Amino acid sequence: MTRPRRSLLFMPGSNARALEKGRNLPADGLILDLEDSVGPDAKAAAREQIAKAVAADGYGGRELLIRINSLDTPWWSDDVAMAGQAAPDGILVPKVSTVEDLRTVTDRLAEVGADPSLKVWAMIETARAVLDADKLAASARESEHRLAGFVFGPNDISRETRIRMLPGRSTMLPIITHCILAARAHGLEILDGPYSDFGNADGFAQECIQARDLGFDGKTLIHPSQIDTCNAIFTPPAQEVAEARKIIAAFDLPENAARGAIQIDGRMVERLHADMARRTIAIADAIAATAK
């Protein structure tokens, strides 16, 4: 099933009002956070609050992820235990660096009897994770690792590597494309990291356009005001969807059944374009379904 992941909004698990508000926001998904947005003294209360929010449901078709604390903290094990019982769509693991990190999390999920459908998402935000992105992505082929995708974490990468975050992210582009290639080579989804200056609407829109054009499936967000812009930019335009349907219809004609390339409106179109068109249509149809 193709699932739209244009916008996934981080929501602090310690903020009951935010968790309630999330039930009515137009984001494709919510990331209920136990890590950066929750202080040390509030971790246990936030864990309990998230468990109650997920159990109460009411989030409709929105994808629900729980971001746990990193494996170098004293909280991660209890976070995973709670998530395994609460049964969201997945858990987001920060600062993953090795396949062994993923195995540690999935072993804990197995210990608490988590449903096999619960997926794991890895945040790529360390130098080691970037260097070993292919190894991490390849582990998705082992079903026990539950790996569904990556979330790119530019701020932590910048902190660790000293690569400066400049407008347009030119300094980050080699790293970004490397991670996207690793994800796609193994059939994973990949989401862009957040844009911190949520008051800069133009800058945010430009980064969304860049993320879409680079091949990200969507973007993680830190403020509800970013949702509509993000959704609009990651939604295939009507003209693109119409063109995709035309390509599929042309290849479905009996006279084109055995042909690898055909002419449409004076240009050559190959079967690889038909594959791309099917993806465009699947995403557009999934988005339309969520709007009903």
N, C-alpha and C positions, 0 to 999 in steps of 0.2 A: 504494500500500500504506500502510495506517495503521500507524504504529509508535509504541508507547508510549514516552514520554520523561518519565516521572514523576520520575525521579531520575538526574542525571548527576553523578558524583563526580569532583572534581579529585584527581589523583594526581601527586605530584612525580616528574618524569622522572629525577631524580638518585637516587631511592630504589628500588633493584632489588627490595628486599623488598616494597615497596608495589605495584610493578608486577606482581609474582607473585601477591600476595594478591588483586589485582583480578580475577583469573580465577575466583574463587569467591564474590565478593560479589554480593548480589541487586540491585544497581543496574541500571537499564535501560541505562545507558551510563557510559563512563569518559572523562574528559578528561585525557589524558596531558600534563602541563604542562612547558613550557620557560620560562615567564615568571616570575611572582612567586615561586614556591616554589623556584626554582633560582638560586643565586648566580652572579655573573659568571664566576668561575673554573671553575664546574661546567657551563657551558652546553654545551660541546663533548661532554663525557662523557655528559651527559644525552641529548643528541641521538642519540648512538650507541646508548645503552641503549634508548631508545624505539624506534628502528628495529629492533633485535633483538627486542624484545618483540612488536611488531606482526607481524614476519615469522614469529615462532614460533607465532603464533595462539593457540588455546586459550582465547579469551575468549567462546566460544559465540555466542549471539545478541546480546550486548551491543554497543551502538553505540560505536565508538571515534572520538574526536576528538583531534587534537593541537593544543594551544594554542601558537602560535608567539609570539615576542617582537614587540613593536610596531615599526612601520615607522620609528620614529625611533631605533632601536638598530642596532648593527653586526651583529646576529645573525640578523635576520629572513630574509634571503635564503637563508642556509644552512639555516635551519629549514624554509622552504618547499620547498627542493630535496629535503631528506630526506623530508618528508611526501609529496611528489609521488611519490617512488620507493617509499616504504613502503606507500602505498595504504591508509590508514585509511578510515573512512567520510567523514571530513571534517576540515577544519582550522578552528580557532577563532582569529579575528584580534582582538587587543585594541586598544582605543582607535581604532577606525575612526571617522573624522569625515566623510569625503567619498566620493562615488562613485569618485573618482580613486584613493582608497586601495584600494578593492576591485579596481579595474582593475590596479593595480600588483601585487597578489597573484596575480590570475588570469593576468596576463601571465607572471609568473615560473613559475607552474604549467605554462603552455603551453611555456615554454622547456625545462623538464625532462621534458616528455612525460608529464605526469600523466594518468591515465585520466579521461575526461570525467565518469565517475560520482562522482568525488571532489568533495564539496560544500564550500562556504565558509559559515561562520557568523560573524556580525559582533557583537562586543561593543559595546553602546551604553553608553558610560561617559564621554562628553565632552558639554559643552554644545552644541557644534556638531552632534554626532550626534543629540542629542535634537531640536534645532530642525529638522534635515533628515532626520528619520526617514522621512518619506514618500518623499523622493527616494531614500534608500538602499534602502528596500523596493521601490520601483518598478523599480530596476535589476535585480531578480530576473527581470523579464520578458525581459531580454537573456540568453540561455542561456550566453553566454561568461562571465558574471559568477558563475555557479555558486551563487548565493546561496540558501541553504535556510532561514535563520532568524536571529533575534536572540537574544542573551543580554543581559539587562538587568544593568548593573553599578552598583548604588547607591552603593558606597563611593567609587569614583572620581568619580562625579557629585557626591557630597556634598563631596569635597575640592575639586573645581574650582569649584563654584557657591557653596559655603558654606551650602548648605541642610542643616540639621541632621537627622541620623538619629534620630528620636524613636520611642518604642514605638508600634506601630500604623502607623508610616510615614505619618501624616496629611500631613506636609509634602511627601512624595514622590508622593502619589496623582495629582496632575495630570500629572506627568511619566510615571508608569507607564501611565496610561490612554492618554495621547498615543501612546506607543510601541506599545502593544497595538493601538490603532486602525490605526496605520500598517502594522503587520505583517499584520493581518487584511485590510486593504484590498487587499493584493497577494498574499494566499494564503500567507503565511509562517508558520512556527512561531515561538513566542517562549517563552523560558525565563526564570524569575525568577533573580535573583542569589543568592549564598550568604548564609546567616545565620551571622554570625561567632561568636556566643556559643554554641558547641556544647554547653556544659555546662548551658544553660538549656533543658531539654526542653519545658517548657510554652510558653515564648516561641517556640521553633521551630515547634511544632505550630500555634500561632495564626497565625504568618506563612505556613505552608503552606496553611492554610484560607483565609486572605485571598488568597493568590496564586491558588489554585484558583478562588475566587469572582470574582476580577478577570478571569479568562480565560487565565491562563498555562497552557501545556501541561505544565509540570513545573518543577522547581527544580534549580539547581546546588547541590552540597553540598561541604563541606570536611572532613567526618569520616564514617567508615563508620557510626557510631552513629546518624546521621540517616536512613539509608536506609529502614529499616522504617516509620518514622512517615511519611515522605514518600510512600512507595509506597501506604500505606494510605489516606492522605488524597486522593491523586490517582487512586485506583481508583474507578470508578463503583460506588456501592452496589448490592447485588443487587436491591433494590426498584426502584431507578431503571432498571436494565437490564430488569427484567421489565416495567415500564411502557412502556419504549421498544419492546420486542417487541410489546406489545399494540397500540400505536399503528400500527406498521408492518403488523401483521396486519390491522387494521381498514381501513386504506387500500388494502390489497391485495385486499379483497373486490370482486367484480365490480360490485356495486351502488354502490360508492364510487369507481370508477375515474375518473369525470369530476367528482367533487366536490372543491371547494377547502377545505371545512370539514365536519366530522362531529361527532356527539356520542359521547362515550365516558364511561360512568359518570356521566352527568349534567352533563358539562362540554363546552364547545366546543373542538375541537382542529383546528388549521389544518395545511395542508401544510408550513408552515415548521417546525412541531413534528415532523413526520415526518423532515424533513432533520436536525434536531437529534438525533432518536432514532437515525437511522442512524449518526451520528458516535459516539454513546454505545455502540451495539452494536459498532461496529468497534473501538473502543478496548478494550472489555471482552473481545472475542474475541481481540484481539492479546495482551492481558495473559495470558489463559488459555493461549494457545499458548506463551508464553515460560515458563510454569510447568511445562510438560510435560517 
